[in-house]
Amino acid sequence: MLEDADKYIEQDKELINQVVFTFYINNELDQAEGFGEYYLDSYNTYKPLLKTMFAVYLANGDNKSAENRNFLSSILTVKSKEIIVRYSNNV
């Protein structure tokens, strides 16, 4: 029974991310941001939604929201962080 609940929660996360992404692609950035932020509190560890919201914030020019929510540490892998640090040291 619990496995079924987990399955539906996972499907819910996927659907929410698809809706936010669709708003983003259609340049309905206010809708994407509002809808995505509503669900970020519930699904704050779901990486696809975090990635989508990071893109939405950047498209809106809202860099502070991306920084305040600490998206980069949540969505980047250790290897990606190493590459960014290495690149920024060489620039």
C-alpha positions, -999 to +999 in steps of 0.1 A: +000+000+000+028+024+009+045+016-024+014+028-043+015+061-024+052+066-032+044+059-068+017+086-069+039+111-051+066+106-077+041+110-105+028+142-089+064+156-088+069+148-124+036+164-135+043+195-115+077+199-130+062+194-165+037+221-159+063+245-146+086+237-176+057+242-200+050+276-186+087+284-189+090+272-225+059+293-234+075+323-218+048+325-192+075+332-166+052+347-139+030+316-141+060+293-140+075+311-110+043+312-090+033+276-096+068+263-090+073+283-058+041+269-045+054+234-048+090+240-039+082+239-002+067+204-006+092+190-030+124+209-022+147+179-028+132+170-063+161+179-085+142+182-118+120+209-102+150+226-087+167+228-121+136+241-138+130+267-111+167+278-114+161+284-151+129+302-145+146+326-119+174+333-144+150+339-172+131+364-150+163+381-141+158+371-105+193+360-096+188+366-059+161+340-056+184+314-072+211+324-048+189+325-017+174+291-023+209+277-028+200+259-060+235+254-072+246+233-042+214+212-046+216+205-084+253+203-092+273+172-088+306+172-070+324+168-103+305+199-117+315+219-087+351+209-092+350+220-128+334+253-120+360+260-093+389+250-116+375+272-144+369+302-121+405+300-108+419+300-144+399+330-155 
